[in-house]
């Protein structure tokens, strides 16, 4: 099989993508952000509904949102008052999903030197989500509440396009469902209308290769394990 340069470039952008949890302070050009979003918007959507809405955060606005969420996150009594609007994870965990979840969590904590009894350290690491892991750009994604499950499938393709387009430009990302717990704070800070629901956040920037957490590469099951062919 002959691999063309175009095939190799697309494959490299997809396979080199992984969640980056520490970024350099180097800014991302506005033109690059705009082009990434323009490219990502070519994602397919049922009858071309294009359900995505994007809030791009940099500078003081990003810092204000991070500070507001962290203030709630760091106070257990306040954090308990904030819950997700939709169930991202299953309500009942079964194998192999719980095994994969546990492995990635403990692999990350092991790299950071966090043991199982270091609850404070793990909470602090989780809190870094709300700083977008110090990335210069943060995204908050929303969807109109009137839309249904099919539009959420479309939304996933849009998010993937952002991450792949970013890799094609030497940038890195981390998609972050952690933001959904604090949707009320996000809605207030960004004046998001009541007709929209927070889908997730995402960090965008340049990977800090000196940080050990960025060496984590998660395992993937071989295609033969989840595929059946019929002839």
Backbone as CSV, one residue per row, in Angstrom:
resi,resn,N_x,N_y,N_z,CA_x,CA_y,CA_z,C_x,C_y,C_z
1,UNK,0.839,-1.198,0.000,0.000,0.000,0.000,0.876,1.251,0.000
2,UNK,0.597,2.160,-0.919,1.364,3.395,-1.034,0.733,4.463,-0.143
3,UNK,1.549,5.102,0.690,1.077,6.174,1.551,1.514,7.513,0.954
4,UNK,0.546,8.344,0.619,0.847,9.647,0.039,1.191,10.634,1.149
5,UNK,1.888,11.723,0.816,2.162,12.760,1.821,0.890,13.289,2.483
6,UNK,-0.191,13.398,1.722,-1.448,13.884,2.281,-1.980,12.907,3.326
7,UNK,-1.941,11.613,3.020,-2.374,10.606,3.983,-1.541,10.664,5.253
8,UNK,-0.242,10.766,5.077,0.660,10.788,6.229,0.432,12.025,7.096
9,UNK,0.162,13.165,6.463,-0.069,14.396,7.222,-1.352,14.297,8.046
10,UNK,-2.408,13.769,7.432,-3.676,13.634,8.158,-3.530,12.628,9.291
11,UNK,-2.916,11.487,8.994,-2.730,10.461,10.026,-1.883,10.995,11.183
12,UNK,-0.841,11.760,10.849,0.032,12.299,11.894,-0.715,13.288,12.777
13,UNK,-1.562,14.106,12.183,-2.332,15.077,12.978,-3.277,14.365,13.939
14,UNK,-3.862,13.259,13.485,-4.791,12.515,14.342,-4.047,11.742,15.423
15,UNK,-3.023,10.991,15.026,-2.364,10.108,15.986,-1.435,10.832,16.950
16,UNK,-1.000,12.028,16.604,-0.133,12.787,17.520,-0.942,13.580,18.541
17,UNK,-2.258,13.634,18.365,-3.100,14.346,19.319,-3.224,13.547,20.610
18,UNK,-2.927,14.186,21.717,-3.282,13.633,23.025,-3.479,14.799,23.987
19,UNK,-4.137,14.533,25.080,-4.492,15.608,26.007,-3.251,16.167,26.687
20,UNK,-3.023,17.455,26.496,-1.871,18.143,27.065,-2.318,18.902,28.303
21,UNK,-1.602,18.688,29.420,-2.018,19.251,30.707,-1.008,20.246,31.283
22,UNK,-0.148,20.784,30.429,0.770,21.865,30.820,1.210,22.560,29.533
23,UNK,1.122,23.901,29.526,1.377,24.671,28.310,2.425,25.749,28.530
24,UNK,3.065,26.125,27.444,3.960,27.271,27.445,3.120,28.547,27.464
25,UNK,3.669,29.649,27.939,2.910,30.911,27.954,2.798,31.568,26.582
26,UNK,3.460,31.032,25.576,3.465,31.638,24.240,2.034,31.853,23.731
27,UNK,1.720,33.052,23.281,0.360,33.323,22.788,0.070,32.599,21.479
28,UNK,-1.199,32.382,21.213,-1.654,31.809,19.944,-2.245,32.942,19.116
29,UNK,-1.813,33.074,17.885,-2.275,34.163,17.028,-3.785,34.084,16.798
30,UNK,-4.430,35.234,16.841,-5.877,35.299,16.598,-6.223,34.680,15.236
31,UNK,-5.379,34.919,14.248,-5.646,34.371,12.917,-5.671,32.849,12.942
32,UNK,-4.780,32.238,13.755,-4.753,30.778,13.851,-6.023,30.249,14.510
33,UNK,-6.480,30.922,15.562,-7.711,30.494,16.228,-8.883,30.578,15.249
34,UNK,-8.972,31.695,14.545,-10.077,31.877,13.609,-10.056,30.825,12.507
35,UNK,-8.864,30.531,11.990,-8.771,29.550,10.902,-9.097,28.143,11.400
36,UNK,-8.634,27.803,12.596,-8.952,26.494,13.178,-10.465,26.320,13.286
37,UNK,-11.152,27.346,13.754,-12.598,27.255,13.905,-13.304,27.204,12.552
38,UNK,-12.775,27.926,11.581,-13.357,27.879,10.239,-13.216,26.489,9.625
39,UNK,-12.040,25.896,9.796,-11.808,24.543,9.287,-12.698,23.545,10.020
40,UNK,-12.754,23.667,11.353,-13.532,22.727,12.159,-15.012,22.773,11.800
41,UNK,-15.498,23.929,11.381,-16.909,24.088,11.061,-17.327,23.316,9.811
42,UNK,-16.370,22.695,9.128,-16.699,21.805,8.013,-17.131,20.431,8.517
43,UNK,-17.208,20.246,9.812,-17.697,18.984,10.372,-19.114,18.721,9.876
44,UNK,-19.442,17.449,9.632,-20.807,17.153,9.196,-21.810,17.342,10.323
45,UNK,-23.020,17.737,9.959,-24.099,17.827,10.936,-25.411,17.538,10.228
46,UNK,-26.319,16.875,10.937,-27.581,16.471,10.334,-28.316,17.635,9.707
47,UNK,-28.625,17.526,8.426,-29.276,18.577,7.624,-28.593,19.928,7.790
48,UNK,-27.282,19.889,7.992,-26.446,21.098,8.081,-26.889,22.031,9.204
49,UNK,-27.306,21.475,10.342,-27.780,22.292,11.447,-26.672,23.051,12.162
50,UNK,-25.421,22.546,12.107,-24.265,23.236,12.696,-24.558,23.687,14.134
51,UNK,-24.623,22.758,15.092,-25.121,23.083,16.431,-24.126,23.751,17.373
52,UNK,-22.922,24.013,16.925,-21.885,24.500,17.833,-21.913,26.009,18.046
53,UNK,-21.603,26.396,19.269,-21.395,27.800,19.643,-20.122,27.845,20.488
54,UNK,-19.273,28.819,20.226,-17.940,28.836,20.824,-17.663,30.180,21.497
55,UNK,-17.152,30.108,22.725,-16.685,31.286,23.461,-15.170,31.130,23.612
56,UNK,-14.419,32.066,23.049,-12.957,32.020,23.064,-12.454,32.955,24.158
57,UNK,-11.666,32.407,25.067,-11.206,33.173,26.226,-9.693,33.313,26.228
58,UNK,-9.223,34.528,26.435,-7.804,34.806,26.615,-7.665,35.883,27.690
59,UNK,-6.450,36.113,28.110,-6.145,37.236,28.984,-6.973,37.318,30.244
60,UNK,-7.430,38.550,30.558,-8.112,38.820,31.819,-9.444,38.087,31.936
61,UNK,-10.147,37.938,30.834,-11.436,37.248,30.882,-11.250,35.784,31.258
62,UNK,-10.274,35.143,30.668,-9.981,33.750,31.004,-9.585,33.630,32.468
63,UNK,-8.768,34.565,32.952,-8.327,34.527,34.343,-9.485,34.738,35.309
64,UNK,-10.409,35.621,34.984,-11.565,35.856,35.852,-12.436,34.613,35.964
65,UNK,-12.648,33.948,34.844,-13.450,32.726,34.888,-12.748,31.661,35.711
66,UNK,-11.449,31.480,35.494,-10.681,30.478,36.238,-10.742,30.768,37.731
67,UNK,-10.569,32.016,38.114,-10.573,32.385,39.532,-11.932,32.121,40.163
68,UNK,-13.002,32.436,39.437,-14.349,32.230,39.974,-14.643,30.749,40.174
69,UNK,-14.252,29.932,39.211,-14.496,28.491,39.347,-13.623,27.891,40.435
70,UNK,-12.367,28.281,40.498,-11.470,27.741,41.513,-11.929,28.100,42.919
71,UNK,-12.479,29.287,43.093,-12.981,29.691,44.399,-14.074,28.738,44.861
72,UNK,-14.927,28.304,43.942,-15.979,27.347,44.273,-15.400,25.948,44.453
73,UNK,-14.523,25.563,43.554,-13.940,24.216,43.585,-13.150,23.958,44.863
74,UNK,-12.468,24.985,45.363,-11.607,24.819,46.534,-12.363,24.873,47.861
75,UNK,-13.642,25.128,47.813,-14.484,25.121,49.014,-15.467,23.957,48.880
76,UNK,-15.238,22.842,49.579,-16.090,21.645,49.406,-17.573,21.916,49.571
77,UNK,-17.931,22.789,50.508,-19.349,23.086,50.728,-19.957,23.791,49.523
78,UNK,-19.180,24.691,48.924,-19.666,25.408,47.741,-19.659,24.488,46.525
79,UNK,-18.593,23.718,46.367,-18.488,22.810,45.225,-19.655,21.837,45.183
80,UNK,-20.116,21.400,46.348,-21.223,20.446,46.429,-22.523,21.026,45.886
81,UNK,-22.594,22.351,45.806,-23.797,23.009,45.300,-23.817,23.092,43.769
82,UNK,-22.729,22.666,43.147,-22.615,22.728,41.688,-22.606,21.317,41.115
83,UNK,-23.531,21.056,40.217,-23.620,19.738,39.592,-23.758,19.878,38.081
84,UNK,-23.394,18.827,37.370,-23.473,18.818,35.915,-24.930,18.834,35.457
85,UNK,-25.155,19.413,34.285,-26.505,19.422,33.724,-26.800,18.158,32.934
86,UNK,-25.783,17.458,32.511,-26.006,16.220,31.768,-24.984,15.188,32.225
87,UNK,-25.333,13.928,32.077,-24.455,12.836,32.518,-23.445,12.526,31.421
88,UNK,-22.218,12.969,31.636,-21.166,12.661,30.668,-20.736,11.203,30.808
89,UNK,-20.597,10.753,32.047,-20.166,9.385,32.315,-21.359,8.507,32.681
90,UNK,-21.205,7.178,32.552,-22.306,6.280,32.920,-22.602,6.350,34.408
91,UNK,-23.850,6.113,34.741,-24.235,6.098,36.156,-23.780,4.821,36.845
92,UNK,-23.550,3.787,36.065,-23.032,2.526,36.596,-21.836,2.099,35.760
93,UNK,-20.685,1.955,36.401,-19.469,1.587,35.696,-19.321,0.071,35.609
94,UNK,-18.940,-0.423,34.423,-18.664,-1.841,34.228,-17.361,-1.962,33.443
95,UNK,-16.782,-3.163,33.465,-15.579,-3.437,32.676,-15.980,-3.538,31.188
96,UNK,-15.150,-3.077,30.243,-13.772,-2.622,30.412,-13.635,-1.120,30.680
97,UNK,-14.770,-0.393,30.750,-14.714,1.065,30.817,-14.139,1.565,32.144
98,UNK,-14.547,0.942,33.224,-14.016,1.358,34.520,-12.530,1.055,34.620
99,UNK,-12.086,-0.036,33.986,-10.664,-0.388,34.018,-9.829,0.647,33.272
100,UNK,-10.325,1.067,32.130,-9.609,2.073,31.347,-9.576,3.410,32.087
101,UNK,-10.692,3.754,32.701,-10.774,5.011,33.456,-9.765,5.014,34.599
102,UNK,-9.742,3.941,35.353,-8.821,3.860,36.481,-7.369,3.905,36.020
103,UNK,-7.085,3.206,34.927,-5.690,3.150,34.461,-5.177,4.523,34.067
104,UNK,-5.961,5.278,33.304,-5.464,6.584,32.871,-5.299,7.519,34.066
105,UNK,-6.211,7.401,35.043,-6.097,8.248,36.228,-4.861,7.946,37.037
106,UNK,-4.648,6.670,37.310,-3.492,6.315,38.132,-2.177,6.472,37.375
107,UNK,-2.205,6.285,36.059,-0.990,6.524,35.270,-0.579,7.993,35.351
108,UNK,-1.555,8.892,35.268,-1.259,10.318,35.364,-0.742,10.668,36.755
109,UNK,-1.433,10.204,37.777,-1.018,10.523,39.147,0.364,9.953,39.453
110,UNK,0.671,8.779,38.905,1.987,8.178,39.140,3.084,9.053,38.543
111,UNK,2.842,9.584,37.341,3.825,10.474,36.722,4.069,11.707,37.582
112,UNK,2.999,12.180,38.224,3.089,13.387,39.042,3.523,13.091,40.475
113,UNK,3.761,11.814,40.779,4.189,11.444,42.122,3.083,11.525,43.152
114,UNK,1.840,11.401,42.705,0.696,11.472,43.612,0.237,10.064,43.983
115,UNK,0.249,9.752,45.262,-0.187,8.454,45.739,-1.683,8.480,46.056
116,UNK,-2.259,7.306,46.265,-3.700,7.195,46.495,-4.168,7.943,47.733
117,UNK,-3.273,8.081,48.706,-3.684,8.750,49.946,-3.470,10.267,49.896
118,UNK,-2.944,10.761,48.794,-2.709,12.201,48.656,-3.930,12.863,48.012
119,UNK,-5.009,12.931,48.760,-6.256,13.482,48.234,-6.117,14.965,47.874
120,UNK,-5.354,15.692,48.687,-5.178,17.123,48.430,-4.438,17.347,47.114
121,UNK,-3.421,16.521,46.881,-2.656,16.645,45.647,-3.492,16.328,44.426
122,UNK,-4.334,15.307,44.537,-5.197,14.943,43.417,-6.247,16.030,43.163
123,UNK,-6.773,16.606,44.234,-7.751,17.685,44.079,-7.116,18.904,43.418
124,UNK,-5.873,19.193,43.803,-5.168,20.333,43.201,-4.915,20.099,41.720
125,UNK,-4.549,18.865,41.367,-4.332,18.547,39.960,-5.626,18.672,39.180
126,UNK,-6.723,18.189,39.755,-8.021,18.326,39.085,-8.368,19.809,38.921
127,UNK,-8.026,20.608,39.918,-8.305,22.033,39.847,-7.585,22.739,38.713
128,UNK,-6.492,22.159,38.234,-5.766,22.765,37.115,-6.607,22.796,35.839
129,UNK,-7.611,21.915,35.782,-8.540,21.982,34.656,-9.106,23.392,34.515
130,UNK,-9.452,23.979,35.648,-10.171,25.255,35.630,-9.259,26.439,35.327
131,UNK,-7.957,26.168,35.239,-7.007,27.164,34.745,-6.632,26.868,33.297
132,UNK,-7.379,25.956,32.681,-7.068,25.502,31.321,-5.627,25.018,31.241
133,UNK,-5.129,24.480,32.362,-3.748,23.983,32.449,-2.730,25.034,32.004
134,UNK,-3.053,26.296,32.256,-2.196,27.442,31.930,-2.039,27.676,30.431
135,UNK,-2.920,27.110,29.639,-2.896,27.389,28.198,-3.284,28.849,27.964
136,UNK,-2.758,29.482,26.928,-3.090,30.885,26.662,-4.496,31.089,26.139
137,UNK,-5.111,30.013,25.644,-6.461,30.113,25.080,-7.350,29.054,25.723
138,UNK,-8.536,29.474,26.110,-9.537,28.533,26.593,-10.801,28.658,25.766
139,UNK,-11.406,27.523,25.472,-12.690,27.511,24.778,-13.773,27.028,25.742
140,UNK,-14.936,27.624,25.642,-16.141,27.085,26.258,-17.128,26.849,25.118
141,UNK,-17.658,25.639,25.058,-18.578,25.268,23.984,-19.988,25.106,24.543
142,UNK,-20.961,25.633,23.822,-22.352,25.499,24.241,-23.204,25.004,23.077
143,UNK,-24.407,24.541,23.435,-25.351,24.064,22.436,-26.737,24.566,22.817
144,UNK,-27.566,24.858,21.837,-28.933,25.271,22.121,-29.690,24.113,22.764
145,UNK,-30.403,24.419,23.835,-31.106,23.383,24.583,-32.189,22.693,23.763
146,UNK,-32.683,23.361,22.740,-33.754,22.789,21.938,-33.270,21.607,21.102
147,UNK,-31.960,21.495,20.915,-31.413,20.438,20.063,-31.335,19.116,20.812
148,UNK,-31.346,18.017,20.053,-31.423,16.685,20.639,-30.131,15.898,20.448
149,UNK,-30.198,14.602,20.758,-29.006,13.762,20.840,-28.186,13.741,19.556
150,UNK,-28.859,13.765,18.417,-28.116,13.743,17.156,-27.177,14.925,17.009
151,UNK,-27.613,16.082,17.496,-26.765,17.273,17.405,-25.537,17.153,18.291
152,UNK,-25.651,16.406,19.395,-24.480,16.164,20.247,-23.472,15.269,19.535
153,UNK,-23.958,14.331,18.726,-23.044,13.522,17.918,-22.297,14.421,16.931
154,UNK,-23.042,15.318,16.291,-22.416,16.271,15.369,-21.368,17.120,16.087
155,UNK,-21.682,17.521,17.299,-20.790,18.384,18.065,-19.445,17.707,18.317
156,UNK,-19.485,16.395,18.574,-18.237,15.671,18.808,-17.305,15.722,17.613
157,UNK,-17.891,15.675,16.408,-17.064,15.747,15.203,-16.448,17.129,15.048
158,UNK,-17.194,18.147,15.428,-16.667,19.516,15.406,-15.494,19.657,16.377
159,UNK,-15.647,19.141,17.583,-14.564,19.208,18.574,-13.323,18.470,18.086
160,UNK,-13.525,17.295,17.508,-12.384,16.548,16.973,-11.691,17.335,15.868
161,UNK,-12.467,17.989,15.020,-11.863,18.797,13.959,-10.983,19.902,14.532
162,UNK,-11.432,20.530,15.607,-10.618,21.568,16.243,-9.281,20.994,16.683
163,UNK,-9.325,19.856,17.330,-8.099,19.264,17.867,-7.146,18.821,16.763
164,UNK,-7.688,18.285,15.679,-6.841,17.854,14.566,-6.280,19.062,13.818
165,UNK,-7.115,20.074,13.593,-6.637,21.285,12.923,-5.560,21.976,13.752
166,UNK,-5.701,21.931,15.072,-4.672,22.502,15.945,-3.357,21.758,15.789
167,UNK,-3.404,20.436,15.744,-2.172,19.659,15.588,-1.491,19.977,14.265
168,UNK,-2.296,20.199,13.233,-1.726,20.532,11.929,-0.951,21.834,11.950
169,UNK,-1.192,22.657,12.974,-0.492,23.932,13.126,0.525,23.904,14.259
170,UNK,0.844,22.718,14.748,1.827,22.589,15.821,1.308,22.970,17.185
171,UNK,-0.020,23.052,17.314,-0.652,23.402,18.584,-1.229,22.156,19.254
172,UNK,-1.495,22.277,20.542,-2.031,21.154,21.298,-3.290,21.576,22.043
173,UNK,-4.045,20.579,22.488,-5.328,20.827,23.125,-5.558,19.847,24.264
174,UNK,-6.568,20.157,25.065,-7.087,19.214,26.054,-8.588,19.455,26.171
175,UNK,-9.414,18.536,25.686,-10.855,18.686,25.875,-11.205,18.442,27.335
176,UNK,-12.141,19.239,27.885,-12.348,19.227,29.326,-13.834,19.218,29.692
177,UNK,-14.318,18.029,30.022,-15.693,17.907,30.524,-15.804,18.430,31.950
178,UNK,-14.677,18.609,32.631,-14.683,19.065,34.024,-15.432,20.379,34.201
179,UNK,-15.474,21.200,33.168,-16.131,22.503,33.282,-17.641,22.386,33.468
180,UNK,-18.232,21.264,33.068,-19.695,21.182,33.106,-20.256,21.285,34.517
181,UNK,-19.477,20.882,35.535,-19.965,20.982,36.914,-20.270,22.432,37.291
182,UNK,-19.493,23.353,36.742,-19.618,24.752,37.137,-20.286,25.585,36.042
183,UNK,-21.273,24.997,35.395,-21.932,25.686,34.285,-22.604,26.977,34.725
184,UNK,-23.114,27.033,35.960,-23.787,28.261,36.406,-22.804,29.420,36.520
185,UNK,-21.589,29.128,36.996,-20.561,30.170,37.083,-20.154,30.622,35.683
186,UNK,-19.992,29.671,34.791,-19.599,29.986,33.414,-20.661,30.840,32.745
187,UNK,-21.920,30.447,32.918,-23.021,31.200,32.299,-23.057,32.641,32.799
188,UNK,-22.811,32.819,34.097,-22.816,34.168,34.664,-21.633,34.983,34.170
189,UNK,-20.456,34.395,34.198,-19.247,35.119,33.817,-19.249,35.528,32.345
190,UNK,-19.800,34.669,31.482,-19.742,34.930,30.042,-21.070,35.413,29.476
191,UNK,-22.043,35.658,30.356,-23.361,36.131,29.927,-23.961,35.203,28.872
192,UNK,-23.866,33.911,29.124,-24.427,32.924,28.212,-25.939,32.898,28.387
193,UNK,-26.689,32.984,27.318,-28.151,33.009,27.453,-28.710,31.693,27.995
194,UNK,-29.856,31.772,28.629,-30.481,30.598,29.251,-30.851,29.536,28.235
195,UNK,-30.935,29.906,26.982,-31.290,28.948,25.928,-30.136,28.020,25.557
196,UNK,-28.927,28.275,26.093,-27.753,27.466,25.760,-27.301,26.644,26.956
197,UNK,-26.734,25.475,26.670,-26.178,24.594,27.686,-24.679,24.435,27.437
198,UNK,-23.895,24.453,28.524,-22.453,24.232,28.409,-22.178,22.777,28.054
199,UNK,-21.422,22.552,26.992,-21.062,21.204,26.552,-19.753,20.761,27.188
200,UNK,-18.732,21.599,27.113,-17.418,21.299,27.683,-16.512,22.500,27.492
201,UNK,-15.292,22.383,27.962,-14.259,23.379,27.709,-13.129,22.738,26.928
202,UNK,-12.141,23.527,26.576,-10.953,22.997,25.899,-9.806,23.991,26.044
203,UNK,-8.638,23.470,26.335,-7.421,24.278,26.363,-6.747,24.216,25.001
204,UNK,-6.117,25.328,24.604,-5.394,25.398,23.337,-4.102,26.168,23.548
205,UNK,-3.002,25.609,23.075,-1.725,26.303,23.185,-0.584,25.416,22.726
206,UNK,0.612,25.784,23.168,1.815,25.035,22.803,2.266,24.181,23.983
207,UNK,2.466,22.914,23.714,2.851,21.955,24.753,4.164,22.349,25.425
208,UNK,4.189,22.246,26.759,5.429,22.409,27.518,6.038,21.020,27.678
209,UNK,7.003,20.711,26.839,7.583,19.364,26.814,8.456,19.065,28.029
210,UNK,8.691,20.059,28.873,9.488,19.808,30.077,8.628,19.228,31.206
211,UNK,7.308,19.230,31.051,6.401,18.772,32.101,6.114,17.285,31.934
212,UNK,6.343,16.537,33.007,6.234,15.084,32.971,4.834,14.609,32.609
213,UNK,3.792,15.369,32.995,2.424,14.922,32.717,2.127,14.841,31.227
214,UNK,2.887,15.602,30.431,2.649,15.581,28.994,3.265,14.369,28.306
215,UNK,3.959,13.545,29.060,4.512,12.316,28.486,3.503,11.174,28.504
216,UNK,2.347,11.402,29.122,1.334,10.350,29.212,0.678,10.118,27.850
217,UNK,0.807,8.904,27.354,0.134,8.495,26.130,-0.783,7.328,26.487
218,UNK,-2.060,7.516,26.318,-3.007,6.476,26.712,-3.027,5.337,25.699
219,UNK,-3.327,4.134,26.204,-3.398,2.950,25.350,-4.695,2.960,24.555
220,UNK,-4.675,2.338,23.383,-5.869,2.176,22.566,-6.010,0.709,22.170
221,UNK,-7.226,0.227,22.234,-7.491,-1.125,21.779,-7.290,-1.201,20.272
222,UNK,-6.742,-2.309,19.807,-6.560,-2.511,18.371,-7.925,-2.564,17.684
223,UNK,-7.968,-2.119,16.431,-9.233,-2.107,15.696,-9.860,-3.489,15.636
224,UNK,-9.029,-4.517,15.623,-9.559,-5.885,15.570,-10.375,-6.237,16.813
225,UNK,-10.154,-5.520,17.890,-10.860,-5.795,19.131,-12.272,-5.234,19.180
226,UNK,-12.557,-4.201,18.362,-13.896,-3.595,18.414,-14.618,-3.624,17.069
227,UNK,-14.084,-4.402,16.095,-14.614,-4.407,14.751,-15.026,-5.812,14.320
228,UNK,-16.144,-5.911,13.639,-16.577,-7.151,13.010,-16.804,-6.892,11.529
229,UNK,-16.286,-7.755,10.695,-16.439,-7.627,9.243,-17.449,-8.657,8.733
230,UNK,-18.304,-8.221,7.825,-19.293,-9.117,7.199,-19.131,-9.041,5.678
231,UNK,-19.163,-10.198,5.053,-19.056,-10.236,3.583,-20.235,-11.001,3.010
